[in-house]
Amino acid sequence: MTPVVSVSGRRSGRLPVAGLIAMRPGSRTRLCHRLRSHPAGKGTRRSMGEGDFIALLDGVHQLVRASIVLVWDRLNTDVSRKMQGLVAEREWLTVFLLPAYSPNLNPVEWVWAHVKRSLANLAVMALDRLETLVRNRLKRLQYRPHTLDGFIAGTSLIPDTPASP
């Protein structure tokens, strides 16, 4: 999921953020994310593309050193032909799609709500300052696995823990 945080003013722009919550039985829950700063201007990209999302997934794969089962919402970029090709090239990646219009089933939506709430009363006039604040808030969440577990519990979905052999 990619929420976009915008800032207005003389040095305006957009700050798309992609993230995922990584769970592994016996390990702490992790938050992994990627930010792309897009300064304002004609002809400049204002969102994340397939390459940004796949770079995030490749980074998570390097971190966890295991196969990944990804549950994805239906963002246009997530279901594009280009993304389908990139996913098909990665034998360690299995993707399931959430039903359409079901943000309540996506625990990352809780992450974005939490981060946005922490930024609600701030008047930021520069994109670089906003990026610093968002990175700070996300880093704090990385060290709060119980909060991340709460976001997962908030979906009312119960992860199926495989039986030990």
C-alpha positions in Angstrom: 0.0 0.0 0.0 1.3 3.4 -0.8 -0.1 6.4 1.1 1.0 9.7 -0.1 1.9 12.5 2.3 1.9 15.9 0.7 3.4 19.2 1.8 2.5 22.6 0.5 4.5 25.7 0.3 7.4 27.1 -1.7 9.3 23.8 -1.7 6.3 21.5 -2.0 6.2 17.9 -3.3 4.9 14.5 -2.4 6.3 11.7 -0.3 4.9 8.3 -1.3 5.6 5.5 1.3 5.3 1.8 0.7 5.5 -0.7 3.6 4.8 -4.1 4.8 4.6 -6.0 8.1 6.7 -9.1 8.0 5.8 -12.0 10.3 7.7 -15.2 10.8 6.8 -17.8 13.5 9.2 -17.6 16.3 10.6 -14.2 15.3 9.5 -10.7 16.2 7.2 -8.9 13.8 9.0 -6.3 11.6 8.0 -3.2 9.7 9.8 -2.7 6.4 9.2 0.4 4.3 10.5 2.5 1.4 10.1 6.2 0.9 10.5 8.2 -2.3 10.7 11.9 -2.2 9.2 13.6 -5.3 9.8 17.4 -5.4 7.1 19.4 -7.2 7.5 20.3 -10.8 6.1 19.6 -14.2 7.0 16.2 -15.6 8.2 14.7 -12.4 6.9 11.4 -11.1 4.5 11.8 -8.2 4.1 8.2 -7.0 5.9 4.9 -6.7 6.2 2.5 -9.5 6.6 -1.2 -9.9 10.4 -0.9 -9.5 10.0 0.7 -6.1 7.7 -2.0 -4.8 9.8 -4.8 -6.1 12.9 -3.2 -4.6 11.1 -3.2 -1.2 10.3 -6.9 -1.7 13.8 -7.8 -2.7 15.1 -6.0 0.3 12.8 -7.8 2.6 13.8 -11.1 1.0 17.4 -10.3 1.8 16.5 -9.5 5.3 14.4 -12.5 6.1 16.4 -15.0 3.9 13.3 -17.0 3.3 10.4 -17.4 0.9 7.7 -14.7 1.2 4.0 -15.1 1.1 2.7 -11.6 0.4 -0.9 -10.5 0.9 -1.5 -7.4 -1.2 -4.3 -5.0 -1.7 -5.4 -4.2 -5.2 -3.5 -1.0 -5.9 -3.1 -0.5 -9.7 0.6 -0.9 -9.5 0.2 -4.2 -7.5 -1.8 -5.8 -10.2 -0.2 -4.3 -13.4 1.2 -6.6 -16.1 4.7 -5.3 -15.4 4.3 -6.2 -11.7 3.0 -9.6 -12.6 6.1 -10.2 -14.7 8.4 -9.0 -11.9 6.6 -11.3 -9.4 6.8 -14.3 -11.7 10.6 -13.8 -11.9 10.9 -14.4 -8.2 10.3 -18.0 -7.3 10.6 -17.2 -3.6 7.5 -14.9 -3.8 3.9 -16.0 -3.6 1.2 -13.3 -3.8 -2.4 -13.4 -2.7 -4.7 -10.5 -3.3 -7.1 -9.1 -0.7 -10.7 -8.6 -1.8 -11.4 -5.3 -3.5 -12.2 -2.4 -1.1 -11.1 -4.1 2.1 -8.6 -1.8 3.8 -9.9 -3.2 7.2 -8.1 -6.4 6.3 -4.7 -4.7 5.6 -2.7 -4.2 8.8 -0.4 -1.7 7.0 -3.4 0.7 6.9 -3.2 0.8 10.7 0.5 1.8 10.4 -0.4 4.7 8.0 -3.2 5.8 10.3 -0.8 5.7 13.3 1.9 7.7 11.5 -0.5 10.3 10.1 -2.0 10.8 13.5 1.4 11.5 14.9 2.0 14.1 12.2 -1.5 15.7 12.5 -0.6 18.9 14.4 2.7 19.6 12.6 3.0 22.4 10.1 5.8 21.3 7.8 6.8 23.6 5.0 9.7 21.6 3.4 9.6 18.1 1.8 12.9 17.1 3.3 11.7 18.0 6.8 8.5 15.9 6.3 10.6 13.0 5.0 12.8 13.2 8.2 9.7 13.2 10.4 8.0 10.2 8.6 11.3 8.2 8.7 11.5 8.9 12.4 7.9 7.7 13.1 8.4 4.6 11.0 11.7 3.8 12.7 10.0 4.1 16.1 7.4 1.5 15.0 10.1 -0.9 13.9 11.1 -1.2 17.5 7.6 -1.8 18.7 6.7 -5.3 17.6 3.8 -5.5 20.0 2.2 -2.5 18.3 2.7 -4.1 15.0 1.1 -7.3 16.3 -1.8 -5.2 17.5 -2.2 -3.8 14.0 -2.4 -7.4 12.7 -4.9 -8.3 15.4 -7.0 -5.3 14.4 -7.8 -7.0 11.1 -9.4 -9.9 13.0 -7.4 -12.2 10.7 -5.6 -14.9 12.6 -2.3 -16.0 11.0 -2.1 -19.7 10.5 1.0 -21.1 12.2 2.2 -24.2 10.5 2.6 -27.3 12.6 6.1 -28.4 13.4 7.3 -31.5 11.5 
